[in-house]
């Protein structure tokens, strides 16, 4: 029985549902949203594959001001000329949805001064988490503390994700929200 329902709930249905919610959020008809999304897809071809898994609010924000998207992508490309701006925008949509571009230029300059021998554009494209310079500095400091012989720049050149394995405490990327411990939860009381 559940097999039948899981076959019906496919990516196409998810995408239609998502578009319906996004159109409602923008207060526009479905066909107008569809037209706007076609423009977005021309600028961000990768969105087609991700559309079914994106949050409706994000789709609505991308479609809300589609006319400013080319300019924002161009500015992103000027800041990170060696990066695929469309791919970077898909991995970190906030960069084209209102992120302070002057601040982003400052972050790019800071990253280039921290790691002068690395291809920052490529690394940021692959790992937008690098844009959190404070968290990155903390991870580098932790790597130096734990492994003083480690040449961070060399290590990041071969394995860009390596540095993020040194994140600690509240700098860790939360995958699951903390589970509240209930009074009669023996397991949670013991392991929580």
N, C-alpha and C positions, 0 to 999 in steps of 0.2 A: 504494500500500500504506500509506504513512504517513498519507495522507489519511483512510483508514478508521479508523486508530487515533486520530487527532486529533479525529475526530468523536465517538468514544466517550469521550474524556477531556474532559468538559464541566464546567461549574460545579456541576451537580447531583452528579456523581460526586466532584468535589473536596470538596464540602461533606459528603457521606456519609463519605468517607475521613477528613476532618478530625474529624468528630464521633466516629468510631470511635476515633481516636487519643486525643482528649480524654477520652472515657469511660474508656478504659483507664488514662489517667494519673490520673484521679480514683478509679479502682477501683469504678465504678458501672455498672449496666447501661445500654445504649443508650437505652432508653425513659425512664429517670430523667434522663439528660442532656438528652434531647429536651424533657422537661417543664421543666427548669431553663432551657433556652435559650428556650423560649416566654415565660417570665417576663422574661428578659433582653430579648427582642425587644419586649415591651410597653414597657419602660423606655427602650430604645435601638433605636428602629425602624430606624435606619440600618444596624444590624448585619446585617440580612438581605442587603443588597447586597454587603457586604464579607466575609461569612462564608467564602466559598470561597477568599479570598486571605489570610485571617488565619492566624497561627501556631497550631497546636493547643494549645500551652502557654498562650497568651493566652485562647483560648476556654475552656480548663479553668479558668483563674484567674477569669474572669468567672462561670462556672457554679458554681464551688466555694462561693462565699458570696453567692449571689444575693439573700439576704434583707437584706444590708447595703447593697446597691446603691442602693435608694431614698434612704436616709439620706445616703450619700456624694454622690449627685447633688444632693440638696437643699443640702448644705453647699457644693458647688461653685457652685450657683446663688446662694447667699448671698454668696460671695466675688466672683463675677462676675455681678451681677444682670442686666446687659444682654446677656449671652451665652446662646446656646442650650446649656445644660449637657450635653444628650445628644450634640450634635454635637461639643462640646469633648471630651467623654469618649471619643468614637469616634476623634477625631484624636490624643488623648493619653491612652490607656487607663490609664496609671499613675496619673492623677489620681483615679480611683475604685478603684484596686487597691492602696491602701496609701500613697500619697504623704502626707507629713506636712502636714495641712491648716493647722496653725498656721504652718508655714513658707510655705505657699502664700498665706496671708493677708498675711504679711510681704512676699512677692514682689509681690503685687497692690498693696499700699500703696507699695512702692518704685517700681513702674512708674507709678503715678498721680502720684507726686511728680516723676519724671523727665520725664513728658509730660503736664502738667496740662491742656493744651488738646485732647488726643486722647481718643477713646472707647476706653479700654483694654480694656473687656469685649469689644467687637467685634473689636479687633485681636488679642487673645489667642485668641478663637474661631477667627479666620481663620489665625492664625500662632502656634500653641502654642510655637514656638521662641523666642518673646519671653520665655518664662518663664525662660530662661537669661539672667538679668540681667547677669551678668558678661560673657558673650559679646556681649550687646546693647550694653553700655557700651563694649566694645572696638570694636565696629562703628561706633558713633556717634563715638568718638574718631578712628577712621580716616577716617570721612566728613568730619569737621571738618578733619583734616590735609590731605586730598586736595582737598577743595572747601570752603574756609573761608567762602565766600559762601552755602553751602547752609543753608537753614532746615530743619533735620531734622524738626521737628514738622510743618511744612507739607508737606514731601515725604512723610512717612509718612501723613499724612491722605489724600493722593491716591493713593499707591502704597505700601502697607504692606510689600511685599517689597523695596523699594528698599534699605533699610538693610542687609539681609542680603547684598547684593552687595558690601558693604565688609568682609566677614569675611576674616580672613587666617590663614595657617598652620594651626595645629592647631584653630582655631575653625571651620574649614570643615566643612561637613557631608560626611562621607565617603560617597560613593555606591558606590564599589567598593573592596574591600580592596587594599592595595598588592600588586603581583605580585612574587613572589620572582624575583630575577635568577639565572639558571643560568649556569654557567661558559661553556658553549658557545652561549649566547644572544647572538648578535652584535647583534641589534636592541635587546634589553634593555640590553646593555652600553653601546651608543651613546646610546640615548634615555633610559635609566633613571636 
